[in-house]
Amino acid sequence: MIFQHKRLTPQIVFCLAVCVFIPFFALASDEINSRALSRYIMAVMYDDLGDLDTAIQEYKKALSLDYKNSLIHLGLAASHIKKGEFPRAIEELKLAARFDPEAIEPHAILALLYSSQNKLDLATGEYEIALRNASKLQPKNIEIYKTLGAIYLQQKKYKEAENAYKLILDLSPNDAEAHFYLANIYDELKDRAKAEAELKNALELKPDYHQALNYLGYLYVEENRNLETAETMIRKALEMEPDNGAYVDSLGWLYFKKGKIQEALRELERASVLLEDPVIYEHLGDVYFKTGDYNNAKLNWQKSLRLEPNKDVVKNKIEALNRKSTIDEKAKSAK
């Protein structure tokens, strides 16, 4: 197996949101209508004192004088958050974002709120916007582009992801990680030649890059070529992470391609203990099918489908096995 994409959990999105949260109160006096400023200052004071109800009233009075001011909406959202009034906070943050399309903070805080509600698709979308806006303020900040590229990759926005990682390489040509993720993009786009080239670039820059070693080794195994080189790479990756289920799966799949069925079965069973993954279960099913153990083959393919229900290849294997079983039963009955 190549590797697993890390899903953006609420904790991860929280950390990302905090990273791009730029304090806004210090900027307020320069950007708020002078008539609304006194109300805004009073709101901030009451907020600091913990009198949130009065703070909210003052923010609303400030907005009655300067409704399109993003900073005031942000302050009001912050007070609602402190009171646990998340729907109202979200409403204010959306207004803040609408009135200042280039702002970072509203989207970053929205990402935090959505992640706390386990609405990860919404959280990811807001964080993507925050990062895009942040990149305009810090156009040479590589970490912003790396995170943005990872989000695009997770969303299967491959062109946008490719652009992000290419921009990283423009800024830092020796960034092995950027080459690694470009390889993943090209692999997803079924351009194995480009994927292989990018993995080689990554390994040239960082020879002990175990993710890239396993990835390129697995790519060779999938294409049933350079198997000895593939084994060397996968074993080197396993030396660095011996209990990595993805790497153990790669070794098991290599054995299968070499016709070493029992060795393949041993490694793939171990991989399934280390990591619950649809690819591992599919591989296990294939090996059991090869041994004639159709019950275990079907069982593992079903496990694979439970984790990845829309995988037609696995569905077809189960259907073919069911048809075979029906034909065998009819043949037995006819005897």
SVG drawing of the C-alpha trace seen along z (x, -y; Angstrom):
<svg xmlns="http://www.w3.org/2000/svg" viewBox="-29 -60 49 98">
<polyline fill="none" stroke="black" stroke-width="0.4" points="0.0,0.0 1.2,-3.5 0.3,-5.6 -2.8,-7.0 -4.0,-10.5 -4.5,-12.1 -8.0,-13.2 -8.4,-16.7 -9.7,-15.8 -11.3,-18.5 -8.0,-18.7 -6.0,-19.3 -8.3,-21.9 -8.3,-23.6 -4.5,-23.8 -4.6,-25.1 -7.2,-27.7 -5.1,-29.0 -2.1,-29.2 -3.8,-31.7 -5.8,-33.5 -4.4,-37.1 -5.5,-39.2 -7.7,-41.9 -8.4,-44.3 -5.2,-46.2 -6.2,-47.1 -9.7,-48.2 -9.2,-51.9 -7.8,-52.5 -10.6,-50.8 -13.8,-51.5 -16.1,-54.5 -15.3,-57.2 -19.0,-57.3 -19.0,-53.6 -15.5,-53.5 -16.7,-54.5 -19.3,-51.8 -16.7,-49.3 -14.3,-50.3 -17.0,-49.9 -17.9,-46.5 -14.3,-45.3 -14.0,-46.6 -17.2,-44.8 -16.0,-41.7 -12.7,-41.8 -14.5,-42.2 -16.6,-39.1 -19.9,-41.1 -20.8,-39.4 -24.4,-40.5 -23.5,-44.2 -20.6,-43.6 -23.0,-42.1 -25.4,-45.1 -22.5,-47.5 -21.3,-45.6 -24.8,-45.8 -25.0,-49.5 -21.6,-49.9 -23.0,-47.9 -26.1,-50.1 -23.6,-52.9 -21.2,-50.9 -23.0,-47.7 -20.6,-46.7 -17.5,-46.7 -16.0,-43.3 -14.0,-43.9 -17.2,-44.7 -18.9,-41.5 -15.8,-39.6 -15.9,-41.1 -19.6,-40.2 -18.9,-36.7 -16.2,-36.3 -18.6,-37.3 -21.2,-34.8 -18.5,-32.1 -17.7,-32.8 -21.4,-32.4 -21.6,-29.1 -24.0,-30.7 -22.4,-29.1 -25.2,-29.6 -25.2,-33.3 -21.4,-33.4 -21.4,-31.6 -23.9,-34.1 -21.7,-37.0 -18.5,-35.4 -20.2,-34.9 -21.1,-38.6 -17.5,-39.5 -16.2,-37.4 -18.7,-39.0 -17.7,-42.5 -14.0,-41.8 -13.4,-39.1 -9.6,-39.2 -9.9,-38.6 -8.3,-35.5 -9.8,-35.5 -13.5,-34.9 -12.7,-31.8 -10.2,-30.5 -12.6,-30.8 -15.4,-29.3 -13.1,-26.4 -12.6,-26.0 -16.4,-26.1 -17.3,-23.7 -14.6,-21.3 -15.9,-21.4 -19.3,-20.3 -17.6,-17.6 -18.6,-19.3 -15.2,-18.6 -16.1,-19.3 -17.3,-22.8 -14.3,-23.3 -11.9,-22.3 -13.5,-24.7 -13.2,-27.6 -9.6,-26.8 -8.9,-26.6 -10.2,-30.2 -8.2,-31.4 -5.0,-29.9 -5.6,-31.4 -6.0,-34.8 -3.0,-34.3 -0.9,-33.4 -1.6,-36.8 -0.3,-38.4 2.7,-36.1 3.4,-35.0 6.7,-33.3 5.4,-31.3 6.0,-27.7 4.1,-26.1 0.9,-27.8 1.2,-26.3 2.0,-22.9 -1.1,-22.9 -3.2,-24.3 -1.8,-21.6 -2.7,-18.9 -6.3,-20.2 -6.6,-20.3 -5.3,-16.8 -7.8,-15.6 -10.6,-17.3 -9.3,-15.7 -8.7,-19.1 -5.6,-17.8 -4.9,-20.8 -5.0,-23.2 -2.9,-20.8 -0.3,-20.5 -0.1,-24.3 0.5,-24.6 3.3,-22.1 4.9,-23.5 4.9,-26.9 6.7,-25.4 9.4,-24.1 9.7,-27.5 10.4,-28.9 12.4,-26.0 13.7,-23.7 15.2,-21.1 11.9,-20.4 11.6,-16.6 8.1,-16.6 6.8,-18.7 8.1,-16.2 6.6,-13.3 3.1,-14.9 3.4,-15.8 4.0,-12.1 0.8,-11.3 -1.1,-13.8 0.2,-12.3 -0.5,-8.8 -4.1,-9.8 -4.3,-11.2 -3.0,-7.8 0.3,-9.4 2.6,-6.8 5.6,-8.0 5.4,-11.5 4.7,-9.9 7.9,-7.8 10.0,-10.7 8.8,-12.8 9.5,-10.0 13.0,-9.6 13.5,-13.4 12.3,-13.1 14.7,-10.2 17.6,-12.0 17.1,-14.9 16.4,-12.7 17.6,-9.1 16.2,-7.9 12.7,-9.3 10.9,-6.1 7.5,-7.2 8.9,-7.7 10.9,-4.5 7.7,-2.5 5.7,-4.5 8.1,-3.9 8.6,-0.3 4.8,0.3 4.4,-1.5 6.9,1.0 5.0,3.9 1.7,2.7 3.2,2.6 5.0,6.0 8.4,4.6 11.7,3.9 10.6,6.3 14.1,6.7 14.6,3.0 11.1,2.7 11.9,5.2 15.1,3.4 13.1,0.1 10.3,1.6 12.6,3.4 14.6,0.2 11.3,-1.6 10.4,1.2 13.8,0.9 12.8,-2.7 9.1,-1.9 8.8,1.9 5.2,1.7 3.9,-0.5 0.9,1.4 1.1,-0.2 4.7,0.9 4.0,4.4 1.2,4.6 3.6,3.6 5.9,6.4 3.1,8.9 1.8,7.7 5.4,8.0 5.5,11.7 2.2,12.3 3.5,10.9 6.5,13.2 4.3,16.2 5.4,16.6 1.8,17.2 2.4,18.3 4.9,15.5 2.3,13.1 -0.4,14.4 1.8,14.1 2.7,10.4 -0.8,9.4 -2.4,10.9 0.1,9.0 -0.6,5.8 -4.4,6.2 -3.6,6.3 -1.5,3.2 -3.9,1.2 -7.5,1.5 -7.5,0.5 -9.6,1.5 -6.5,2.1 -5.0,4.5 -8.3,6.5 -8.6,6.6 -5.0,7.9 -5.8,10.5 -8.9,11.6 -6.9,12.0 -4.3,14.1 -6.9,16.4 -8.7,16.7 -5.4,17.8 -5.1,20.5 -8.6,21.7 -9.9,20.5 -13.0,18.8 -14.7,18.2 -11.8,16.2 -11.4,14.5 -15.1,13.3 -14.8,12.4 -11.8,10.0 -13.3,8.5 -16.5,7.8 -14.3,6.1 -12.7,4.0 -16.1,2.9 -17.4,1.9 -14.5,-0.5 -14.8,-1.6 -18.3,-0.9 -18.0,-2.3 -15.1,-0.3 -16.4,1.5 -13.3,3.7 -14.0,5.4 -17.7,5.6 -17.0,7.4 -14.7,9.9 -17.4,10.8 -20.0,11.1 -17.7,13.3 -17.1,15.5 -20.9,15.8 -21.5,16.8 -18.7,19.4 -20.2,20.8 -23.7,21.1 -22.2,22.9 -20.3,25.3 -23.4,26.0 -25.4,26.8 -22.6,29.0 -22.6,31.0 -26.4,31.3 -26.2,32.6 -23.9,35.5"/>
</svg>
